[in-house]
Amino acid sequence: MTGVVNVSYLRCVDGHNIGVLELDNSESLNALTLNMHKTLHQYLQLWYDDESIVAVIIKSVGERAFCAGGDVRSMYYAMNNDPVLNQLDTPPNIPLAEVDSHIAKPFLTEYFTVEYSCNYLIHNYNKPIIAWGHGFIMGGGLGLYIGASHRVAQPNSLLAMPEISIGLYPDVGATWFLNQLPNGIGLFLGLTGSHVNAVDARDLKMIEHIIDGASLNKVEQQLVQHSWSTSLDKSERQQALNEAVSMILTESEIDEIDQLPANQLTPYYAQIQAACSQQSLSIIIEQINAIDGLGGWIETAKQNLNAGSPITAHICFKQLRDYKDASLLDCIKMELGLSVNCGLVGEFKEGVRAQLIDKDHQPQWLYSSVNAVDESLIEQMFASTWLENKNPLVISHSR
């Protein structure tokens, strides 16, 4: 998969600059390749200490998607071409820590390390990041978007973590950010991969501003014309920059209701929370399937859940239950090992094959149902791949 990040600068009237990072992989809905992640991380680190940069804009080319996820096709080829994995039973009949993978494991480790490092840096950035979202904002794209200080969506935006359909799990910090949503909502979104439209996402505080796409140039001009306060100390400076960006974005928000989509999640809010408050995964699934509603949105959610990976369902249930109070850094450190282990088990490879490679949409999951899953395998997948001080993400976050 080819893909680049176009880097440019907006020159402000007071001499400062706004850095612009534009995802350019429109044929694949701006899916993020390893090299795209490396470019994003490189410039975000460079601009972090550059006092001439007062803000960063992350946007993308094309009309269909801000970013539909990570480059899972490349991950599939790494898994499929690994002779060690091809000789293993699925799931492996030896402990995952003993799988001697020399193709898939190194590639997955590098990819997810760079991706999660980039996500973490965005969450903890020292100046405003404006994520200008439109269309599909999913998976790795949502991980990139959700950490921005200023999250803009267009009326056609759809946010989702759809990993249950490919046998992965909600990663890119979703262990943390899905747990920031009201009780039960994050678990529901993870188990069903449901799309959340712009209005529901704003109600859930997943986005902050809904702005028409035609207003991007206007907003950029207002940012360029602003006189930025940079003589304050660091904390006051960051607050002043954030407030200035918020003011400019708020002025451009859509205020006509007829230009916005109707709520889809909100009508089922109470039923979703009741269903996902249960202590047993199997009961939660039963309760979701029992939600009363004739709308296409809730029916699609049920279909995604029932057709999705039983292993993913178990992972999602455990990550949102057991890591409810964990920090973002602890969550993504856990996710790094979990994601690599997902590449060794076989479920992830099969899901990508069915949905994106052969496109038969008939994945042969390792277990026929949630109740059939060997829970000792789930525990093993969560086991740390590295000693605590050897986790690659520890090295990446010394700032």
C-alpha positions in Angstrom: 0.0 0.0 0.0 1.3 3.4 -1.0 0.5 6.5 1.1 2.1 9.7 2.2 1.7 12.5 4.6 1.8 15.9 2.9 3.6 18.4 5.2 3.1 22.1 4.8 2.9 25.4 6.8 0.4 28.2 7.1 2.3 31.5 7.7 0.6 33.7 10.2 0.6 37.5 10.0 2.5 37.8 13.2 5.4 35.6 11.9 4.4 32.3 13.5 3.5 29.1 11.7 0.8 26.5 11.8 2.0 23.0 10.8 -0.3 21.0 8.5 -0.2 17.2 8.2 -2.4 15.9 5.5 -3.1 12.2 5.1 -2.9 11.2 1.5 -3.9 7.6 0.7 -7.4 8.2 -0.6 -7.6 4.9 -2.6 -7.5 3.1 0.7 -9.6 5.6 2.6 -6.4 7.2 3.9 -5.4 4.1 5.8 -2.2 4.7 7.8 0.9 2.9 6.5 4.0 2.4 8.7 5.8 5.2 6.8 2.8 7.5 7.2 2.9 6.9 11.0 6.7 7.6 11.0 6.2 10.9 9.2 3.4 12.0 11.6 5.5 11.1 14.6 8.7 12.8 13.2 7.0 16.1 12.6 4.9 16.1 15.7 8.1 15.6 17.7 10.0 18.3 15.7 7.2 20.8 16.2 6.8 20.0 19.9 9.9 22.0 20.7 9.6 24.6 17.8 8.4 27.8 19.3 7.6 29.2 15.9 4.8 26.6 15.6 1.7 27.7 17.5 -0.7 24.9 16.3 -1.0 21.8 14.2 -3.8 20.8 11.8 -4.3 17.1 10.8 -6.6 16.6 7.8 -6.8 14.3 4.8 -7.4 14.3 1.1 -10.5 12.9 -0.6 -14.2 13.1 0.2 -14.9 9.7 1.8 -12.7 9.4 4.9 -10.5 11.2 7.3 -8.9 7.8 7.9 -10.6 4.4 7.9 -7.9 2.7 10.0 -4.4 1.2 9.9 -2.7 -0.7 7.1 -4.0 -4.1 8.1 -3.3 -5.5 4.6 0.4 -5.1 5.2 0.0 -6.9 8.6 -1.9 -9.7 6.8 0.9 -10.2 4.4 3.5 -10.3 7.2 1.4 -12.9 9.0 0.6 -14.9 5.9 4.2 -15.1 4.7 5.6 -16.1 8.1 6.7 -19.7 7.8 6.7 -20.2 11.6 3.1 -19.1 11.9 2.1 -21.3 8.9 3.5 -24.3 10.7 1.5 -23.7 13.9 -1.9 -24.9 14.8 -4.5 -22.1 15.2 -4.6 -21.2 18.0 -0.9 -22.1 18.6 -0.4 -25.2 20.6 2.6 -23.7 22.4 2.7 -20.6 24.7 2.6 -17.4 22.6 5.8 -16.2 24.3 7.6 -19.2 22.7 6.4 -18.5 19.1 9.6 -17.8 17.2 8.3 -15.5 14.6 10.9 -13.6 12.5 8.6 -11.8 10.1 5.2 -11.1 11.6 6.2 -10.4 15.2 9.0 -7.8 14.3 6.8 -6.1 11.8 3.8 -5.9 14.1 6.0 -4.7 17.0 7.4 -1.9 14.9 4.1 -0.9 13.4 2.1 -0.7 16.6 5.0 0.9 18.6 5.2 3.8 16.1 1.4 4.0 15.9 0.8 4.0 19.7 3.7 6.4 20.3 2.1 8.8 17.8 -1.3 8.4 19.5 0.2 9.1 22.9 2.1 12.1 21.7 -1.1 13.7 20.3 -2.9 13.1 23.6 -0.1 14.9 25.5 0.8 17.6 23.0 1.9 21.0 24.2 0.0 23.1 21.7 -3.3 22.9 19.9 -3.9 20.1 17.5 -6.9 20.5 15.2 -8.1 17.2 13.8 -10.3 18.1 10.8 -12.5 14.9 10.4 -14.9 13.9 7.7 -16.5 10.8 6.4 -15.2 7.6 8.0 -13.1 8.1 11.2 -12.4 4.5 12.2 -10.0 2.3 14.0 -6.5 3.7 13.7 -8.0 6.9 12.3 -10.1 7.4 15.4 -7.0 6.7 17.5 -5.2 9.5 15.6 -8.3 11.8 15.9 -9.5 11.3 19.4 -6.4 12.6 21.2 -6.4 16.0 19.4 -7.2 19.0 21.6 -9.7 20.3 19.1 -11.8 17.6 17.3 -13.8 18.9 14.3 -16.2 16.7 12.4 -18.3 17.4 9.3 -22.0 16.5 9.3 -21.2 13.3 7.3 -18.7 12.0 9.8 -19.0 8.5 11.2 -16.8 7.3 14.1 -16.3 3.7 14.9 -14.0 1.0 16.3 -15.0 -1.9 14.0 -12.2 -4.4 14.9 -14.7 -7.1 15.9 -15.2 -7.7 12.2 -11.5 -8.4 11.5 -10.6 -10.4 14.7 -8.4 -7.7 16.3 -9.9 -5.5 19.1 -10.4 -1.8 19.9 -6.8 -0.6 20.2 -4.9 2.7 19.6 -5.7 3.7 23.2 -9.4 2.6 23.0 -8.9 0.7 26.3 -8.6 4.2 27.8 -10.8 6.4 25.6 -13.8 4.0 25.4 -13.7 3.8 29.2 -14.1 7.6 29.3 -17.6 7.3 27.8 -20.7 6.9 29.9 -20.9 3.5 31.6 -21.6 0.7 29.1 -21.4 2.9 25.9 -17.8 2.2 25.2 -18.3 -1.6 25.7 -21.3 -1.5 23.3 -19.3 0.3 20.6 -16.4 -2.1 21.0 -18.6 -5.2 20.8 -20.7 -4.0 17.9 -18.3 -1.8 15.9 -21.3 0.6 15.5 -20.9 3.8 13.6 -21.5 7.0 15.7 -22.7 9.9 13.7 -21.6 13.5 14.3 -24.5 14.5 16.6 -24.2 11.4 18.8 -20.4 11.8 18.9 -20.8 15.4 20.0 -23.3 14.4 22.7 -20.7 11.8 23.9 -17.9 14.4 23.7 -16.0 12.3 21.2 -16.0 15.4 19.0 -16.2 19.1 19.9 -17.3 21.0 16.8 -19.4 20.2 13.8 -18.3 22.4 10.9 -19.2 22.2 7.2 -16.3 21.1 5.0 -16.5 24.3 2.9 -15.5 26.3 6.0 -12.0 24.8 6.3 -10.4 27.6 4.2 -12.3 30.2 6.2 -11.0 28.7 9.5 -7.5 28.5 8.2 -7.6 32.2 7.2 -8.9 33.2 10.7 -6.0 31.2 12.3 -3.5 32.9 10.0 -4.9 36.3 10.8 -4.8 35.8 14.6 -2.2 37.4 16.8 -0.9 34.6 18.9 0.0 35.1 22.6 3.5 33.7 23.1 5.1 35.8 25.8 3.4 33.9 28.6 4.9 31.0 30.6 4.4 27.6 29.2 1.2 26.6 30.9 -0.5 30.0 30.4 0.7 30.0 26.8 -0.8 26.6 26.0 -4.1 27.7 27.6 -4.1 30.9 25.6 -3.4 29.1 22.3 -6.2 26.5 23.0 -8.7 29.2 23.9 -7.9 31.2 20.7 -8.4 28.1 18.6 -11.7 27.1 20.4 -13.0 30.6 19.8 -12.3 30.5 16.0 -13.8 27.0 15.6 -16.9 27.9 17.7 -17.6 30.8 15.4 -17.8 28.5 12.4 -20.0 25.8 13.9 -23.2 24.7 12.1 -26.2 25.9 14.1 -29.0 24.9 11.8 -30.5 21.6 13.0 -31.8 20.7 9.5 -28.1 20.5 8.3 -27.3 17.8 10.9 -28.1 14.1 11.1 -30.6 12.8 13.6 -29.5 11.0 16.7 -29.1 7.2 16.2 -27.6 6.1 19.4 -29.4 8.3 21.8 -32.8 6.6 21.4 -31.3 3.4 22.7 -29.1 4.9 25.3 -30.9 3.5 28.4 -31.2 0.1 26.9 -27.6 0.0 25.9 -26.4 0.9 29.4 -28.7 -1.6 31.0 -27.5 -4.4 28.6 -23.8 -3.6 29.1 -24.0 -3.3 32.9 -24.3 -7.1 33.3 -21.3 -9.1 34.8 -21.3 -11.9 32.2 -20.2 -11.4 28.6 -22.8 -14.0 27.3 -25.6 -12.2 29.2 -24.5 -8.8 27.8 -24.6 -10.2 24.3 -28.1 -11.7 25.0 -29.2 -8.3 26.3 -27.9 -6.4 23.4 -29.7 -8.7 21.0 -32.9 -8.2 23.0 -32.8 -4.4 22.7 -36.1 -3.3 21.3 -36.0 -1.2 18.2 -36.9 -1.3 14.5 -34.2 1.1 13.3 -31.5 0.0 10.9 -28.7 1.3 13.2 -29.5 -1.0 16.1 -30.1 -4.0 13.8 -26.7 -3.4 12.1 -25.1 -3.3 15.6 -26.6 -6.7 16.4 -25.5 -8.2 13.1 -22.0 -7.0 13.6 -21.9 -8.4 17.1 -23.3 -11.8 16.1 -21.1 -12.2 13.0 -17.9 -10.9 14.7 -15.0 -12.6 16.3 -15.8 -14.4 19.6 -12.2 -13.9 20.6 -12.5 -10.1 20.0 -15.6 -10.0 22.1 -13.8 -11.6 25.0 -10.8 -9.2 24.6 -13.1 -6.2 24.5 -15.0 -7.3 27.6 -11.7 -7.9 29.5 -9.9 -4.7 28.4 -12.8 -2.4 29.4 -13.5 -4.2 32.7 -10.0 -4.8 34.0 -8.4 -1.6 32.8 -11.2 0.8 33.7 -9.0 2.9 36.0 -5.6 2.5 34.1 -3.8 5.5 32.7 -3.5 6.0 28.9 0.1 5.1 28.9 -0.5 1.8 30.9 -3.3 1.0 28.5 -1.3 1.4 25.3 1.7 -0.5 26.8 -0.7 -3.3 27.5 -2.2 -3.0 24.0 1.2 -3.2 22.3 1.8 -6.8 23.6 -1.9 -7.7 23.1 -1.8 -6.5 19.4 1.4 -8.5 18.7 -0.2 -11.6 20.3 -3.3 -11.2 18.2 -1.0 -11.5 15.1 0.3 -14.8 16.4 -3.1 -16.5 17.2 -4.6 -16.6 13.7 -8.0 -14.9 14.3 -6.8 -11.5 13.1 -5.2 -12.9 10.0 -8.4 -14.8 9.1 -10.6 -11.7 9.7 -8.5 -9.5 7.4 -8.5 -12.3 4.8 -12.3 -12.5 4.8 -13.1 -8.8 4.9 -10.2 -7.2 2.9 -8.2 -9.8 0.9 -10.5 -12.4 -0.5 -13.6 -10.3 0.4 -15.8 -13.4 0.8 -17.0 -12.0 4.1 -17.2 -15.5 5.6 -14.5 -15.6 8.3 -13.8 -19.0 9.8 -13.4 -17.9 13.4 -11.4 -20.2 15.7 -14.4 -20.6 18.0 -18.0 -21.0 17.0 -19.4 -18.8 19.8 -18.4 -16.7 22.8 -19.3 -19.5 25.1 -16.9 -21.8 23.3 -13.8 -19.6 23.7 -10.9 -21.0 25.8 -10.6 -18.2 28.4 -7.0 -19.4 29.1 -6.1 -18.2 25.6 -7.5 -14.8 26.4 -5.4 -14.6 29.6 -2.3 -15.6 27.6 -3.0 -12.9 25.0 -3.0 -10.3 27.7 0.3 -11.5 29.2 3.1 -9.0 28.7 5.4 -9.8 25.8 8.2 -7.9 27.4 9.6 -7.3 30.8 8.3 -3.9 32.2 11.4 -2.0 31.5 11.8 -3.5 28.0 8.5 -2.5 26.6 9.3 -0.3 23.5 6.8 2.3 24.5 8.6 3.0 27.7 11.6 4.2 25.7 9.4 6.2 23.4 7.9 8.3 26.1 10.8 9.8 28.1 9.6 13.3 27.3 
